[in-house]
Amino acid sequence: MPGMPGSTKAMAGFTVGSLVVVTAYTVTLGSSGWLWFTWVVLGLLTLGVLVTRN
């Protein structure tokens, strides 16, 4: 993602990493609505930061 500030890039990386963790949790232990809800909120926050920074 060229041109992104370091903090935005870190937030995007954290969001993708948390998606991997939530997916692994779901596969291993079963779905958790709160985990997915939290990830969606984090994803929307990240998207909002990306839109406002560009």
C-alpha positions in Angstrom: 0.0 0.0 0.0 2.3 2.8 -1.2 1.7 6.3 0.1 0.1 5.2 3.4 1.5 6.7 6.6 3.0 4.2 9.0 0.2 4.3 11.5 -2.4 3.6 8.9 -0.4 0.8 7.5 0.0 -0.7 11.0 -3.8 -0.4 11.6 -4.5 -2.1 8.3 -2.0 -4.9 9.1 -3.6 -5.3 12.6 -7.0 -5.6 11.0 -5.9 -8.3 8.6 -4.0 -10.1 11.3 -7.1 -10.0 13.6 -9.2 -11.5 10.7 -6.8 -14.4 10.6 -7.0 -14.9 14.4 -10.9 -14.7 14.4 -11.1 -17.1 11.5 -8.7 -19.6 13.2 -10.8 -19.3 16.4 -14.0 -19.9 14.5 -12.5 -23.0 12.8 -11.1 -24.4 16.0 -13.6 -23.6 18.7 -16.7 -22.5 16.9 -18.2 -19.2 15.9 -18.4 -16.3 18.4 -20.7 -13.5 17.4 -18.9 -11.0 19.6 -15.6 -11.7 17.9 -17.0 -11.2 14.5 -18.9 -8.0 15.6 -15.7 -6.6 17.0 -13.8 -7.4 13.8 -16.4 -5.7 11.7 -16.2 -2.6 13.9 -12.4 -2.7 13.6 -12.7 -3.1 9.8 -15.0 -0.2 9.5 -12.7 2.0 11.6 -9.8 1.0 9.4 -11.8 1.8 6.3 -12.8 5.1 7.7 -9.2 6.0 8.5 -8.1 5.0 5.0 -10.8 7.1 3.4 -10.1 10.2 5.5 -6.3 10.0 5.1 -6.4 9.9 1.3 
